Amino acid sequence: MTAIAVTIAGSDSGGGAGIQADLKTFSANGVYGASVLTALTAQNTLGVTAIHDLPPDFVRAQMDAVFSDLKVNATKIGMLSRIDIIETVAEGLEAHATGPVVLDPVMVAASGDPLLADSAVEGLIAILIPLADVITPNLHEAARILECEVAASETEMQAQAERLLRLGARSVLLKGGHGSGAECADLFLDGGGNAVWLREKRIDTRNTHGTGCTLSSAIAAGLAKGLDLQGAIGEAKAYIHAAIVAADQLDIGAGHGPVHHFHRFWSK
């Protein structure tokens, strides 16, 4: 049977993040990808210049069309910029067989441009986090959700991951890529409170656009193929690390370029 994953997210016109990154990641990891668009962005490697949110009823129509026909094995959720879209997506998730749900609480683009309205954060916490099998915030997103300072140590990361679990998350992957030091350390905390650290050498590159989208969709791809959550996270971590290592092989734009989603297939 063909493994199928769905991404529910915004479009990045520059192709490095959002729906475009998700579909590239699914394909690179051997999974058929379908999509539900929540927003259109006018975006490139330098920043976001405009956002057009799609009407909630059209978001729901896309969900109904996709989930009523395809046998979906996993679902990834990315950019949901408004509370009415969050509510619509939550209703759609509860109405359909979605497989495991990976929630990437996208709040800010790599350029620093905001992608989630302040008024929608509370809805993300109350409505969507309890529906997800794993949430994948970076350090800044976790701090915004918890209304606290950005974690500056692994001890603080673990304390914040535990607080995220208490908000209703079934499990948490707290990403340390925005930290400092020679290592990039991510923390996976399961529903039982068991902690697993995933460490990789930090790569010196400016081409990191779409890393969060890519990691979360790689996790969804692993789940769609039948891996357990920890196995899917481990495989996804290896994939995104290799995609960042290969990012400088690409020459895309004048700002923060994308990671190399097809590093396994393109000739150098």
C-alpha positions as CSV (number, residue, x, y, z in Angstrom):
1,M,0.0,0.0,0.0
2,T,1.3,3.5,-0.9
3,A,2.2,5.6,2.2
4,I,0.3,8.9,2.1
5,A,0.9,12.0,4.2
6,V,-1.1,15.3,4.2
7,T,0.3,18.7,5.0
8,I,-2.1,21.4,6.2
9,A,-0.1,24.6,6.0
10,G,0.6,27.9,4.1
11,S,2.3,28.3,0.7
12,D,5.8,29.8,0.4
13,S,6.0,31.3,-3.0
14,G,9.8,31.1,-2.8
15,G,9.6,27.3,-2.5
16,G,11.8,26.8,0.6
17,A,9.3,26.4,3.4
18,G,5.6,25.7,3.9
19,I,3.6,23.5,1.6
20,Q,6.4,23.4,-0.9
21,A,9.0,22.2,1.6
22,D,6.5,19.6,3.0
23,L,5.7,18.1,-0.4
24,K,9.4,17.9,-1.3
25,T,10.2,16.2,2.0
26,F,7.4,13.7,1.6
27,S,8.6,12.8,-1.9
28,A,12.3,12.6,-0.9
29,N,11.4,10.2,1.9
30,G,9.3,7.9,-0.3
31,V,5.8,9.1,0.7
32,Y,3.0,10.4,-1.5
33,G,2.0,13.9,-0.4
34,A,-1.3,15.7,-0.5
35,S,-2.0,19.2,0.7
36,V,-4.5,21.5,2.3
37,L,-3.6,25.2,1.9
38,T,-4.4,27.6,4.7
39,A,-2.7,30.7,3.5
40,L,-0.8,32.2,0.6
41,T,2.4,34.1,1.2
42,A,4.3,36.5,-1.0
43,Q,7.7,35.3,0.2
44,N,11.3,34.8,-0.9
45,T,14.7,34.2,0.8
46,L,14.7,37.8,2.0
47,G,11.3,37.8,3.8
48,V,7.5,37.8,3.7
49,T,5.9,40.8,2.0
50,A,2.2,39.8,2.1
51,I,-0.1,37.1,3.5
52,H,-3.5,36.1,2.2
53,D,-5.4,33.8,4.5
54,L,-7.8,31.5,2.7
55,P,-11.4,31.4,3.9
56,P,-12.1,28.8,6.6
57,D,-14.9,27.2,4.6
58,F,-12.5,26.6,1.7
59,V,-9.9,25.2,4.1
60,R,-12.5,22.7,5.3
61,A,-13.6,21.9,1.7
62,Q,-10.0,20.9,1.0
63,M,-9.8,18.7,4.1
64,D,-13.1,17.0,3.2
65,A,-12.0,16.4,-0.4
66,V,-8.6,14.9,0.6
67,F,-9.5,12.9,3.7
68,S,-12.7,11.5,2.2
69,D,-10.8,9.9,-0.7
70,L,-7.2,9.2,0.3
71,K,-6.2,6.6,2.9
72,V,-4.1,9.0,4.9
73,N,-1.4,7.5,7.1
74,A,-0.1,10.7,8.8
75,T,-0.9,14.4,8.9
76,K,1.4,17.4,9.4
77,I,0.1,20.8,10.4
78,G,2.1,24.0,9.8
79,M,1.1,27.6,9.4
80,L,-2.4,28.5,10.7
81,S,-2.4,32.2,11.2
82,R,-5.9,33.0,12.5
83,I,-8.2,31.5,15.2
84,D,-11.0,30.8,12.8
85,I,-8.7,28.7,10.6
86,I,-7.4,26.9,13.8
87,E,-10.9,26.0,14.8
88,T,-11.8,24.8,11.3
89,V,-8.7,22.6,11.0
90,A,-9.5,21.1,14.5
91,E,-13.0,20.3,13.4
92,G,-11.7,18.7,10.3
93,L,-9.2,16.6,12.2
94,E,-12.0,15.3,14.5
95,A,-14.2,14.5,11.5
96,H,-11.7,12.4,9.5
97,A,-9.2,9.6,9.9
98,T,-5.9,11.5,9.8
99,G,-3.4,9.0,11.1
100,P,-0.9,10.4,13.6
101,V,-0.8,14.2,13.7
102,V,2.5,16.2,13.8
103,L,1.9,19.9,14.8
104,D,4.6,22.4,14.0
105,P,3.5,25.6,15.8
106,V,4.8,28.0,13.1
107,M,4.9,31.5,14.4
108,V,7.7,33.4,12.7
109,A,9.5,33.0,9.4
110,A,13.2,32.5,9.2
111,S,13.4,36.2,8.1
112,G,11.7,37.2,11.4
113,D,8.4,38.0,9.8
114,P,5.4,37.0,12.0
115,L,3.1,34.2,10.7
116,L,0.7,33.8,13.6
117,A,-1.5,36.5,15.0
118,D,-1.2,37.1,18.8
119,S,-4.9,36.5,19.1
120,A,-4.5,32.9,17.7
121,V,-1.9,31.7,20.1
122,E,-4.4,30.8,22.8
123,G,-6.5,28.9,20.3
124,L,-3.4,27.0,19.1
125,I,-2.7,26.0,22.7
126,A,-6.3,25.1,23.8
127,I,-7.6,23.6,20.6
128,L,-4.8,22.0,18.5
129,I,-2.1,21.0,20.9
130,P,-4.3,18.3,22.6
131,L,-5.1,16.8,19.1
132,A,-1.5,16.3,18.1
133,D,0.6,13.2,18.7
134,V,3.7,15.3,18.8
135,I,4.4,19.1,18.7
136,T,7.7,20.4,17.3
137,P,8.3,24.0,18.6
138,N,11.7,25.6,18.4
139,L,13.1,27.5,21.4
140,H,11.4,30.8,20.5
141,E,8.0,29.2,19.8
142,A,8.1,27.3,23.1
143,A,8.8,30.5,25.0
144,R,5.9,32.3,23.3
145,I,3.5,29.4,24.0
146,L,4.6,29.3,27.7
147,E,5.0,33.1,28.0
148,C,8.5,32.8,29.4
149,E,12.1,33.5,28.5
150,V,13.8,31.4,25.8
151,A,15.6,28.4,27.3
152,A,19.3,29.0,27.6
153,S,20.4,25.5,28.8
154,E,19.4,21.9,28.5
155,T,18.0,22.0,32.0
156,E,15.7,24.8,31.0
157,M,14.7,23.0,27.8
158,Q,13.6,20.0,29.7
159,A,11.6,22.1,32.2
160,Q,9.9,23.8,29.3
161,A,9.2,20.5,27.5
162,E,7.6,19.2,30.7
163,R,5.4,22.3,30.9
164,L,4.3,21.8,27.2
165,L,3.3,18.3,28.1
166,R,1.1,19.6,30.9
167,L,-0.7,21.9,28.4
168,G,-2.1,18.7,26.8
169,A,0.6,17.7,24.3
170,R,0.9,13.9,24.0
171,S,4.7,14.3,23.3
172,V,7.1,17.1,22.5
173,L,10.1,17.5,20.3
174,L,11.7,20.8,21.5
175,K,14.2,21.9,18.8
176,G,17.5,23.5,19.9
177,G,18.6,24.8,16.5
178,H,18.2,28.4,17.6
179,G,20.5,27.9,20.5
180,S,24.2,28.4,20.6
181,G,27.3,26.2,20.9
182,A,28.9,23.6,18.7
183,E,26.0,21.1,19.0
184,C,22.4,21.3,18.0
185,A,20.5,19.4,20.6
186,D,16.8,18.6,20.3
187,L,14.8,17.0,23.2
188,F,12.1,14.4,22.6
189,L,9.8,14.0,25.6
190,D,7.2,11.3,25.4
191,G,3.8,11.2,27.2
192,G,5.4,9.2,30.0
193,G,8.0,11.8,30.6
194,N,10.9,9.8,29.1
195,A,13.5,12.1,27.7
196,V,15.7,11.4,24.7
197,W,18.3,13.9,23.5
198,L,19.2,14.0,19.7
199,R,22.5,15.7,19.0
200,E,24.2,16.8,15.8
201,K,27.1,19.0,15.0
202,R,26.0,22.6,14.3
203,I,26.5,23.5,10.6
204,D,27.9,26.9,9.6
205,T,25.5,28.0,6.9
206,R,23.0,30.8,6.3
207,N,20.8,28.5,4.2
208,T,18.4,27.2,6.8
209,H,15.1,28.4,5.4
210,G,12.4,25.8,5.9
211,T,14.2,23.7,8.5
212,G,11.3,23.5,10.9
213,C,8.8,22.7,8.1
214,T,11.1,20.1,6.7
215,L,11.8,18.3,10.0
216,S,8.1,18.1,11.0
217,S,7.1,16.8,7.6
218,A,10.0,14.3,7.7
219,I,8.6,13.0,11.0
220,A,5.1,12.7,9.4
221,A,6.7,10.8,6.5
222,G,8.2,8.3,8.8
223,L,5.0,7.8,10.7
224,A,3.2,7.4,7.4
225,K,5.6,4.5,6.5
226,G,4.8,2.8,9.8
227,L,7.7,3.8,12.0
228,D,7.0,4.5,15.7
229,L,7.3,8.1,16.9
230,Q,10.8,7.8,18.2
231,G,12.0,6.0,15.1
232,A,10.4,8.6,12.9
233,I,12.0,11.4,14.8
234,G,15.4,9.8,14.6
235,E,15.1,9.3,10.8
236,A,13.8,12.8,10.3
237,K,16.7,14.3,12.4
238,A,19.2,12.5,10.2
239,Y,17.4,13.7,7.1
240,I,17.3,17.4,8.0
241,H,20.9,17.3,9.2
242,A,22.0,16.0,5.8
243,A,19.8,18.5,4.0
244,I,21.4,21.4,6.0
245,V,24.9,20.0,5.3
246,A,24.1,20.0,1.6
247,A,22.3,23.4,1.6
248,D,25.3,25.3,0.3
249,Q,25.4,23.2,-2.9
250,L,22.3,25.2,-3.9
251,D,22.5,28.8,-5.1
252,I,19.0,30.1,-4.3
253,G,18.2,33.8,-3.6
254,A,20.1,36.5,-1.9
255,G,18.9,35.8,1.7
256,H,18.5,32.7,3.8
257,G,18.4,30.0,1.1
258,P,16.5,26.7,1.6
259,V,17.9,23.4,2.8
260,H,18.6,20.8,0.1
261,H,15.6,18.5,0.2
262,F,16.8,16.3,-2.6
263,H,20.4,16.0,-1.5
264,R,20.2,12.2,-1.9
265,F,19.2,12.4,-5.6
266,W,20.7,15.5,-7.2
267,S,24.3,15.4,-8.5
268,K,26.6,17.8,-6.7
